[in-house]
Amino acid sequence: MKNLRALLCVAAVPMILGSAFAQETPPMNTVPIRDTSSSLALAALDRKIADLDSEEGASRKELSELGGKLASAHARTLVRGRSYYKLTRAGMLPVGAGFDSLVTHAMRVERARRLLDSDLETERKLRERGGELARSLERLAKDRTALGNQRTAMDAARLAMADESRRQQAFDSAFSTSNGGGDYVAIYGGNGAAEPQNGGFAASRGRLLFPVAGRAEARPARREGTDGPGLEIRAPLGSSVRAVYGGRVAFADRYGPYGRLVIVDHGDHYYTVSGDLASIDVKVGAEVTAGERIGTVGDEGHGGAMLYFEVRHRTETIVPQPWLGL
């Protein structure tokens, strides 16, 4: 990707989680960013490709016409050669016809020789030109292939950046859709405590279900771009990751340094963030209950298999340990 973005002469948009919170309520519909530099680069490249195609077409046309000219020149050379040969044969010399006849014959021979030389030179030049055109077409083909590959790479870069922009928009909108009432009734399973019926997410502080079942080790951590702490929860690779409280899935995709990420909206502008997942088992818009599996523990190269977990309220990343009773 780095090479593709360098090719487009633009800087990559930083995929920093904190940028999602620049405003409390980001716009739901965002106009895609048009990169002027990349557009100009693509336009210039397309012009080069069009020029090469035009030059190649003209060269192929000339080469095709040259074939006919060369065939005609070669046929003419054969006729001239036969004529010259006949004039210079010993049996054709006017030895006994007098001096004037001999001079006239000599002039005919010289004229035939000059015409033959001219035909041979014409044929030579046509063959030379044919070789030049063939080499030119070979060069044009290589240049066209190189520019075509460059165009493909630039298209791929634009698509990748557009995809990154869509993910950024989806991430931003994930934190702007929370309702004010906490309509979800979630049920704890396994070793989780029951959720309060009327208190909502805030009333469950200290009693949220732990996000990974079974034995795990947790330590405070912070990811690049956030304004608050999270937890790195070390557990066996592939362990189930579950919703700590009922809610609606607001984001489920890969996002920057968080790897595969699921954001659950628990109402009243409370969210939990589960990153570094090996798999995502829910879709955006799905309602989940406490204890429901949302993915599995992955290994994104941060020192082993782990879940990265955050609790957020509006624009703030808050300390998660008290919410989990740690």
VOPAGU-2260 file (C-alpha; in pm, 1 decimal, decimal comma):
REM VOPAGU-2260
SITE   aa  ch    i         X         Y         Z
SITE  MET   A    0       0,0       0,0       0,0
SITE  LYS   A    1     282,8     234,5      76,0
SITE  ASN   A    2     406,4     214,9    -281,3
SITE  LEU   A    3      59,1     270,3    -417,0
SITE  ARG   A    4       2,7     579,1    -207,8
SITE  ALA   A    5     345,8     711,7    -308,2
SITE  LEU   A    6     244,1     652,2    -667,8
SITE  LEU   A    7     -61,5     870,1    -616,0
SITE  CYS   A    8     159,7    1135,2    -454,1
SITE  VAL   A    9     -66,1    1167,6    -153,1
SITE  ALA   A   10     -18,7    1095,1     213,4
SITE  ALA   A   11    -215,6     813,7     371,1
SITE  VAL   A   12    -500,7     924,7     593,4
SITE  PRO   A   13    -397,5     831,1     950,2
SITE  MET   A   14    -618,7     560,6    1082,2
SITE  ILE   A   15    -621,8     687,2    1438,0
SITE  LEU   A   16    -904,2     592,0    1662,1
SITE  GLY   A   17    -913,4     926,5    1835,2
SITE  SER   A   18   -1008,0    1108,7    1517,7
SITE  ALA   A   19   -1349,9     952,2    1542,9
SITE  PHE   A   20   -1419,4    1172,7    1839,9
SITE  ALA   A   21   -1328,7    1512,7    1695,4
SITE  GLN   A   22   -1700,0    1600,8    1728,0
SITE  GLU   A   23   -1957,7    1457,2    1960,5
SITE  THR   A   24   -2201,0    1388,2    1677,8
SITE  PRO   A   25   -2019,5    1331,8    1344,5
SITE  PRO   A   26   -2220,1    1380,2    1023,9
SITE  MET   A   27   -2405,6    1072,3     909,3
SITE  ASN   A   28   -2358,3    1137,1     538,8
SITE  THR   A   29   -2010,1    1243,6     438,8
SITE  VAL   A   30   -1907,9    1352,5      89,7
SITE  PRO   A   31   -1614,8    1135,9     -31,7
SITE  ILE   A   32   -1286,3    1323,7     -36,5
SITE  ARG   A   33   -1163,6    1399,1    -387,2
SITE  ASP   A   34    -788,6    1405,3    -403,4
SITE  THR   A   35    -686,0    1667,0    -659,8
SITE  SER   A   36    -329,4    1543,3    -683,6
SITE  SER   A   37    -429,7    1184,9    -757,1
SITE  SER   A   38    -688,7    1299,2   -1010,5
SITE  LEU   A   39    -430,1    1509,4   -1191,8
SITE  ALA   A   40    -181,7    1222,4   -1184,1
SITE  LEU   A   41    -438,5     984,7   -1330,6
SITE  ALA   A   42    -534,5    1235,4   -1600,0
SITE  ALA   A   43    -169,2    1283,6   -1696,7
SITE  LEU   A   44    -116,1     908,6   -1708,0
SITE  ASP   A   45    -424,2     859,4   -1922,7
SITE  ARG   A   46    -293,4    1120,8   -2166,0
SITE  LYS   A   47      38,8     937,7   -2190,4
SITE  ILE   A   48    -141,2     610,3   -2255,1
SITE  ALA   A   49    -358,3     775,8   -2520,9
SITE  ASP   A   50     -49,1     923,0   -2688,2
SITE  LEU   A   51     120,2     583,1   -2691,3
SITE  ASP   A   52    -190,0     419,4   -2835,0
SITE  SER   A   53    -206,8     684,6   -3106,9
SITE  GLU   A   54     162,0     643,3   -3189,7
SITE  GLU   A   55     128,0     266,8   -3195,0
SITE  GLY   A   56    -171,5     287,2   -3427,8
SITE  ALA   A   57      14,3     516,6   -3668,1
SITE  SER   A   58     321,4     290,8   -3664,5
SITE  ARG   A   59     117,1     -20,9   -3734,5
SITE  LYS   A   60     -60,7     153,4   -4021,1
SITE  GLU   A   61     269,8     265,6   -4172,8
SITE  LEU   A   62     419,1     -80,7   -4128,4
SITE  SER   A   63     119,8    -235,8   -4303,1
SITE  GLU   A   64     150,7       6,7   -4595,0
SITE  LEU   A   65     525,5     -50,0   -4602,1
SITE  GLY   A   66     470,8    -418,4   -4665,8
SITE  GLY   A   67     294,3    -341,8   -4993,2
SITE  LYS   A   68     557,2     -88,2   -5096,4
SITE  LEU   A   69     836,9    -333,4   -5020,3
SITE  ALA   A   70     671,8    -607,3   -5225,8
SITE  SER   A   71     634,1    -369,5   -5521,9
SITE  ALA   A   72     993,5    -247,5   -5488,7
SITE  HIS   A   73    1126,8    -602,2   -5475,0
SITE  ALA   A   74     928,3    -704,0   -5783,3
SITE  ARG   A   75    1056,2    -397,3   -5967,4
SITE  THR   A   76    1414,2    -479,4   -5864,5
SITE  LEU   A   77    1378,6    -830,4   -6008,3
SITE  VAL   A   78    1255,6    -690,9   -6340,7
SITE  ARG   A   79    1539,8    -435,7   -6352,5
SITE  GLY   A   80    1790,3    -704,0   -6263,3
SITE  ARG   A   81    1679,3    -934,6   -6540,3
SITE  SER   A   82    1689,1    -648,3   -6789,7
SITE  TYR   A   83    2036,3    -544,7   -6680,4
SITE  TYR   A   84    2156,7    -902,8   -6698,0
SITE  LYS   A   85    2032,5    -940,1   -7053,2
SITE  LEU   A   86    2199,3    -615,9   -7162,2
SITE  THR   A   87    2534,0    -718,5   -7019,8
SITE  ARG   A   88    2543,9   -1073,9   -7150,8
SITE  ALA   A   89    2822,3   -1130,1   -7404,0
SITE  GLY   A   90    2579,4   -1252,3   -7665,8
SITE  MET   A   91    2381,3    -928,9   -7645,7
SITE  LEU   A   92    2674,4    -694,4   -7709,9
SITE  PRO   A   93    2655,9    -523,6   -8057,0
SITE  VAL   A   94    3015,4    -602,5   -8146,2
SITE  GLY   A   95    2971,0    -591,6   -8523,9
SITE  ALA   A   96    2713,8    -310,8   -8545,8
SITE  GLY   A   97    2959,8     -25,0   -8542,7
SITE  PHE   A   98    3076,5     229,0   -8289,8
SITE  ASP   A   99    2750,0     422,7   -8267,9
SITE  SER   A  100    2556,9     110,5   -8180,0
SITE  LEU   A  101    2814,6      23,4   -7918,5
SITE  VAL   A  102    2784,7     370,2   -7761,7
SITE  THR   A  103    2405,3     348,9   -7763,9
SITE  HIS   A  104    2421,3       6,4   -7600,8
SITE  ALA   A  105    2660,9     133,6   -7337,8
SITE  MET   A  106    2420,5     415,3   -7254,2
SITE  ARG   A  107    2135,1     165,9   -7217,5
SITE  VAL   A  108    2345,4     -48,7   -6989,0
SITE  GLU   A  109    2439,3     251,2   -6774,5
SITE  ARG   A  110    2077,9     363,1   -6756,1
SITE  ALA   A  111    1967,6      12,7   -6657,7
SITE  ARG   A  112    2241,2      -0,1   -6393,0
SITE  ARG   A  113    2135,9     332,7   -6241,8
SITE  LEU   A  114    1772,0     225,6   -6233,1
SITE  LEU   A  115    1867,6    -104,7   -6071,9
SITE  ASP   A  116    2083,9      74,2   -5813,9
SITE  SER   A  117    1796,8     311,3   -5741,4
SITE  ASP   A  118    1555,5      21,0   -5697,9
SITE  LEU   A  119    1799,1    -160,1   -5468,6
SITE  GLU   A  120    1847,2     157,4   -5261,5
SITE  THR   A  121    1471,0     208,0   -5236,9
SITE  GLU   A  122    1424,9    -150,6   -5123,8
SITE  ARG   A  123    1706,6    -112,4   -4869,5
SITE  LYS   A  124    1550,7     203,2   -4722,7
SITE  LEU   A  125    1210,0      38,1   -4704,3
SITE  ARG   A  126    1358,7    -258,0   -4518,8
SITE  GLU   A  127    1542,9     -22,3   -4283,2
SITE  ARG   A  128    1223,4     166,7   -4215,2
SITE  GLY   A  129    1043,8    -159,9   -4150,9
SITE  GLY   A  130    1308,2    -254,5   -3894,5
SITE  GLU   A  131    1276,6      85,4   -3726,7
SITE  LEU   A  132     899,7      50,7   -3707,4
SITE  ALA   A  133     927,2    -300,6   -3564,8
SITE  ARG   A  134    1167,8    -180,7   -3294,3
SITE  SER   A  135     946,1     119,1   -3226,9
SITE  LEU   A  136     641,6    -103,2   -3185,7
SITE  GLU   A  137     834,4    -326,0   -2947,1
SITE  ARG   A  138     933,8     -23,2   -2739,7
SITE  LEU   A  139     579,5     113,5   -2748,4
SITE  ALA   A  140     443,8    -221,6   -2632,9
SITE  LYS   A  141     682,2    -223,7   -2334,8
SITE  ASP   A  142     599,8     136,9   -2247,8
SITE  ARG   A  143     227,9      67,4   -2284,0
SITE  THR   A  144     253,2    -234,7   -2055,2
SITE  ALA   A  145     445,7     -34,2   -1795,2
SITE  LEU   A  146     192,8     250,1   -1803,5
SITE  GLY   A  147     -94,0       1,8   -1792,6
SITE  ASN   A  148      54,5    -158,7   -1481,9
SITE  GLN   A  149     101,3     184,6   -1329,9
SITE  ARG   A  150    -261,2     270,4   -1407,3
SITE  THR   A  151    -378,2     -53,6   -1249,0
SITE  ALA   A  152    -171,6      18,0    -938,7
SITE  MET   A  153    -310,8     370,0    -912,7
SITE  ASP   A  154    -666,0     240,8    -951,3
SITE  ALA   A  155    -600,1     -15,2    -679,0
SITE  ALA   A  156    -462,0     258,3    -454,2
SITE  ARG   A  157    -765,9     478,0    -512,2
SITE  LEU   A  158    -999,2     188,8    -435,3
SITE  ALA   A  159    -803,4     107,0    -120,4
SITE  MET   A  160    -815,5     468,1      -5,9
SITE  ALA   A  161   -1186,1     489,3     -87,4
SITE  ASP   A  162   -1240,6     172,2     115,0
SITE  GLU   A  163   -1040,4     322,1     401,2
SITE  SER   A  164   -1253,5     636,1     379,5
SITE  ARG   A  165   -1572,9     428,7     393,7
SITE  ARG   A  166   -1443,2     247,2     700,2
SITE  GLN   A  167   -1356,5     578,1     863,7
SITE  GLN   A  168   -1708,1     706,7     795,0
SITE  ALA   A  169   -1859,2     386,7     932,3
SITE  PHE   A  170   -1640,7     411,3    1241,0
SITE  ASP   A  171   -1734,3     776,9    1296,1
SITE  SER   A  172   -2104,9     706,2    1256,4
SITE  ALA   A  173   -2083,3     414,0    1500,8
SITE  PHE   A  174   -2044,1     660,6    1786,8
SITE  SER   A  175   -2326,1     890,2    1678,7
SITE  THR   A  176   -2621,1     651,7    1671,9
SITE  SER   A  177   -2672,4     578,4    2040,3
SITE  ASN   A  178   -3027,0     641,5    2158,9
SITE  GLY   A  179   -3112,6     799,4    2489,6
SITE  GLY   A  180   -3305,1     521,5    2648,6
SITE  GLY   A  181   -3114,1     198,5    2661,3
SITE  ASP   A  182   -3393,1     -10,3    2509,6
SITE  TYR   A  183   -3204,9    -340,7    2521,2
SITE  VAL   A  184   -3275,5    -607,2    2777,9
SITE  ALA   A  185   -2969,5    -829,2    2800,4
SITE  ILE   A  186   -2925,8   -1156,9    2983,0
SITE  TYR   A  187   -2602,8   -1270,8    3140,7
SITE  GLY   A  188   -2498,7   -1626,2    3070,7
SITE  GLY   A  189   -2240,6   -1851,6    3227,7
SITE  ASN   A  190   -2058,2   -1675,1    3507,0
SITE  GLY   A  191   -2209,4   -1331,2    3438,4
SITE  ALA   A  192   -2439,0   -1143,4    3673,9
SITE  ALA   A  193   -2787,6   -1039,4    3566,6
SITE  GLU   A  194   -2832,5    -692,1    3426,9
SITE  PRO   A  195   -3052,8    -439,1    3606,0
SITE  GLN   A  196   -3392,2    -415,0    3444,2
SITE  ASN   A  197   -3423,7     -37,5    3453,4
SITE  GLY   A  198   -3082,1     106,2    3529,9
SITE  GLY   A  199   -2921,0      59,5    3192,4
SITE  PHE   A  200   -2551,3      28,6    3120,2
SITE  ALA   A  201   -2437,8     292,0    3371,2
SITE  ALA   A  202   -2611,9     110,3    3657,2
SITE  SER   A  203   -2413,3    -203,4    3571,3
SITE  ARG   A  204   -2078,9     -44,9    3654,4
SITE  GLY   A  205   -1871,3    -304,7    3838,6
SITE  ARG   A  206   -2100,5    -588,9    3732,2
SITE  LEU   A  207   -2044,4    -613,2    3357,0
SITE  LEU   A  208   -1978,0    -957,1    3219,4
SITE  PHE   A  209   -1607,7   -1017,7    3156,6
SITE  PRO   A  210   -1552,1   -1009,0    2777,7
SITE  VAL   A  211   -1361,0   -1341,1    2762,3
SITE  ALA   A  212   -1484,7   -1658,0    2928,9
SITE  GLY   A  213   -1243,0   -1873,8    3122,5
SITE  ARG   A  214    -895,5   -1794,8    3242,9
SITE  ALA   A  215    -742,5   -1471,3    3115,3
SITE  GLU   A  216    -486,9   -1210,8    3215,9
SITE  ALA   A  217    -566,1    -841,3    3189,0
SITE  ARG   A  218    -341,4    -540,1    3202,4
SITE  PRO   A  219    -392,7    -169,5    3133,9
SITE  ALA   A  220    -288,3     -55,7    2787,8
SITE  ARG   A  221    -337,8     228,9    2548,7
SITE  ARG   A  222    -358,7     223,9    2171,3
SITE  GLU   A  223    -224,0     493,8    1945,0
SITE  GLY   A  224    -462,0     783,5    1896,1
SITE  THR   A  225    -687,1     727,0    2198,2
SITE  ASP   A  226    -732,1     972,4    2483,3
SITE  GLY   A  227    -784,7     711,4    2750,0
SITE  PRO   A  228    -681,4     364,2    2862,5
SITE  GLY   A  229    -799,9      21,7    2761,9
SITE  LEU   A  230    -729,5    -335,6    2863,1
SITE  GLU   A  231    -518,4    -600,3    2695,9
SITE  ILE   A  232    -682,9    -927,6    2790,9
SITE  ARG   A  233    -453,0   -1219,5    2714,9
SITE  ALA   A  234    -633,6   -1544,7    2639,6
SITE  PRO   A  235    -579,2   -1848,7    2416,5
SITE  LEU   A  236    -601,5   -1780,2    2045,2
SITE  GLY   A  237    -955,2   -1840,8    1920,0
SITE  SER   A  238   -1122,8   -1797,0    2260,0
SITE  SER   A  239   -1475,9   -1659,8    2239,7
SITE  VAL   A  240   -1518,2   -1286,2    2285,7
SITE  ARG   A  241   -1861,6   -1188,3    2412,6
SITE  ALA   A  242   -2076,2    -883,5    2463,4
SITE  VAL   A  243   -2042,9    -752,8    2818,0
SITE  TYR   A  244   -2393,7    -602,6    2807,1
SITE  GLY   A  245   -2684,4    -601,8    2566,5
SITE  GLY   A  246   -2683,7    -361,2    2275,7
SITE  ARG   A  247   -2664,6    -309,3    1903,5
SITE  VAL   A  248   -2357,6    -368,0    1686,4
SITE  ALA   A  249   -2252,5     -25,9    1555,4
SITE  PHE   A  250   -1926,9    -125,3    1379,3
SITE  ALA   A  251   -1780,1    -457,3    1265,8
SITE  ASP   A  252   -1476,9    -434,2    1040,4
SITE  ARG   A  253   -1100,4    -393,2    1037,9
SITE  TYR   A  254    -982,2     -53,5    1160,7
SITE  GLY   A  255    -622,5      71,3    1178,1
SITE  PRO   A  256    -413,1     -35,8    1478,7
SITE  TYR   A  257    -714,9    -213,8    1630,3
SITE  GLY   A  258    -726,7    -487,8    1369,0
SITE  ARG   A  259   -1066,2    -654,8    1343,3
SITE  LEU   A  260   -1296,5    -452,8    1562,5
SITE  VAL   A  261   -1651,3    -471,9    1699,3
SITE  ILE   A  262   -1819,9    -172,3    1861,6
SITE  VAL   A  263   -2140,2    -234,7    2057,0
SITE  ASP   A  264   -2375,3      55,7    2135,0
SITE  HIS   A  265   -2532,1      -4,2    2476,9
SITE  GLY   A  266   -2754,5     304,1    2479,1
SITE  ASP   A  267   -2718,2     636,7    2660,7
SITE  HIS   A  268   -2402,2     696,7    2452,5
SITE  TYR   A  269   -2212,3     411,0    2616,6
SITE  TYR   A  270   -2003,4     184,4    2395,2
SITE  THR   A  271   -1765,2    -105,9    2432,7
SITE  VAL   A  272   -1482,6    -160,5    2186,7
SITE  SER   A  273   -1338,2    -507,6    2122,4
SITE  GLY   A  274   -1028,3    -516,8    1900,8
SITE  ASP   A  275    -753,1    -754,1    1784,3
SITE  LEU   A  276   -1015,8   -1013,6    1692,2
SITE  ALA   A  277    -929,5   -1319,6    1486,3
SITE  SER   A  278   -1285,7   -1333,6    1354,9
SITE  ILE   A  279   -1599,2   -1119,6    1366,2
SITE  ASP   A  280   -1920,4   -1313,2    1425,7
SITE  VAL   A  281   -2176,2   -1030,5    1413,8
SITE  LYS   A  282   -2293,3    -775,2    1160,8
SITE  VAL   A  283   -2366,1    -405,5    1191,2
SITE  GLY   A  284   -2720,0    -349,8    1314,5
SITE  ALA   A  285   -2746,9    -684,7    1491,6
SITE  GLU   A  286   -2882,3    -682,8    1846,7
SITE  VAL   A  287   -2675,5    -880,9    2095,5
SITE  THR   A  288   -2737,2    -989,3    2451,1
SITE  ALA   A  289   -2485,5   -1005,4    2733,8
SITE  GLY   A  290   -2269,1   -1312,5    2689,0
SITE  GLU   A  291   -2343,8   -1347,9    2318,7
SITE  ARG   A  292   -2036,6   -1427,2    2111,6
SITE  ILE   A  293   -1925,3   -1140,5    1890,1
SITE  GLY   A  294   -1589,2   -1279,0    1773,6
SITE  THR   A  295   -1275,3   -1465,2    1877,3
SITE  VAL   A  296    -941,5   -1368,5    2029,7
SITE  GLY   A  297    -676,8   -1298,1    1767,1
SITE  ASP   A  298    -308,2   -1217,0    1740,6
SITE  GLU   A  299    -233,6    -887,7    1565,5
SITE  GLY   A  300     135,4    -887,2    1652,6
SITE  HIS   A  301     115,0    -699,6    1983,4
SITE  GLY   A  302     296,6    -967,6    2180,0
SITE  GLY   A  303      68,3   -1268,2    2160,1
SITE  ALA   A  304    -297,9   -1357,9    2143,0
SITE  MET   A  305    -517,2   -1102,9    2317,4
SITE  LEU   A  306    -836,2    -899,1    2314,5
SITE  TYR   A  307    -803,9    -521,8    2330,1
SITE  PHE   A  308   -1102,7    -381,1    2520,5
SITE  GLU   A  309   -1227,2     -26,3    2584,5
SITE  VAL   A  310   -1530,0     137,8    2742,5
SITE  ARG   A  311   -1638,4     472,0    2597,8
SITE  HIS   A  312   -1893,0     735,1    2691,5
SITE  ARG   A  313   -1966,0     989,0    2422,4
SITE  THR   A  314   -1624,6    1123,7    2317,1
SITE  GLU   A  315   -1436,9     992,8    2619,2
SITE  THR   A  316   -1240,7     670,4    2660,9
SITE  ILE   A  317   -1287,2     578,9    3025,9
SITE  VAL   A  318   -1096,1     347,0    3257,8
SITE  PRO   A  319   -1251,3       2,3    3202,0
SITE  GLN   A  320   -1141,8    -184,3    3517,4
SITE  PRO   A  321   -1412,1     -44,5    3750,5
SITE  TRP   A  322   -1680,1    -136,7    3498,5
SITE  LEU   A  323   -1563,4    -498,3    3498,0
SITE  GLY   A  324   -1522,8    -514,3    3875,3
SITE  LEU   A  325   -1143,0    -536,8    3856,9
